[in-house]
């Protein structure tokens, strides 16, 4: 019995040693990948796909995987996975595009993402020692038949949300609801969205020994509709229709109809990775105001046009989004609005990245401003729009990381 136990121990030791050696060899020779995706669940990938090395620096990766997304007509998401070979895999590139429905859970999304990452990496893994461990498995399924869509690509959705916060001296309530209808195909795009918002703030304070209460309310509702029709790979025609009410902007009712023409330098089929679009619109606006404006108007109709340029580019060194726009009323070209936006992430060199998002605008077309004198409380609480020659916002930051290039371990203990 003792001899048998000793023999079993020796066999177990040999198997463990061989397994450890194979693991070490496999890990050293495993594929180094860099997943370029800020919102992906990398912990899930590391736990369920262990035959690759997850590295922190794209330059030491054998494969750089860029993941981008675009919203589909049905409310789901279309993912584009760009596989960029580096080092000995240079020039071995590929792209995988797939879509997920709107009702997919977070778990279903990350599982599908990982599945397509694994499929895209097969040609690269075939060049590693793990090639012998790959197996092809095809699920049995009935023949796929084209079924007629009873909804004809129409999608309807609604959203109701609220937010409450406060303390003994202050309370704030914010409610938002929307209803939308859309139909999106390769040729046409129609989206119509109705919305309603209500915001109330209440302050309790003491003045001259007397308890006082100040309440501020703002509300808005309206409809935003856009339509476009594709003309080939680069052109589209369409327009916007807007109807809205907003106490903040002194609008009892605004109606806007703006037909337009758009040209994309790149093909629309490449929009998930690169865009350079120029959009021109021209149309009519009618405004009914709550209070008399600074131009002594309670009602007016105006013609307006605008030109916009939108740029998007995703590449292995980072991504960038930018926009420029200029609009003005035809009756007076000095009544204009000019602005710009830029945002993106750039890897300057190993371990150092720059994040930059910001915009600026010069609103010289505030014809709707109320002539009435505003209270100090309304001004401080920003309950009404004020005249301003410019507005801006910015968000920027640097990140720098040094140390081990490998990042394969997941340890959730003491996570907060």
Secondary structure, DSSP 8 states (H G I E B T S, - for coil): -HHHHHHHHHHHHHHHHHHHHHHHHHHHHSEEEEEE-SSS-HHHHHHH--SEEEBS-GGG-SEEEEEEEEE-TTS-EEEEEEEEE-GGGTT--EEEEEEE-TT--HHHHHHHHHHHHHHHHHHHHTTSGGGGG----------------TTTTEEEEEEEEEEEEE-SSEEEEEEEEEEEEEEE-SSEEEEEEEEEEEEEEEEEEEETTEEEEEEEEEEEEEEEEEEEEEETTTEEEEEEEEEEEETTTTEEEEEEEEEEEEEESS-GGGTTTEEEEEEEEEEEEEEEESS-BTTS-SEEEEEEEEEEEEEEEEETTEEEEEEEEEEEETTEEEEEEEEEEEEEEEEEETTEEEEEEEEEEEE---TT-B-S---HHHHHTT-S----S-EEEEEEEEEE--S-SB------TT--
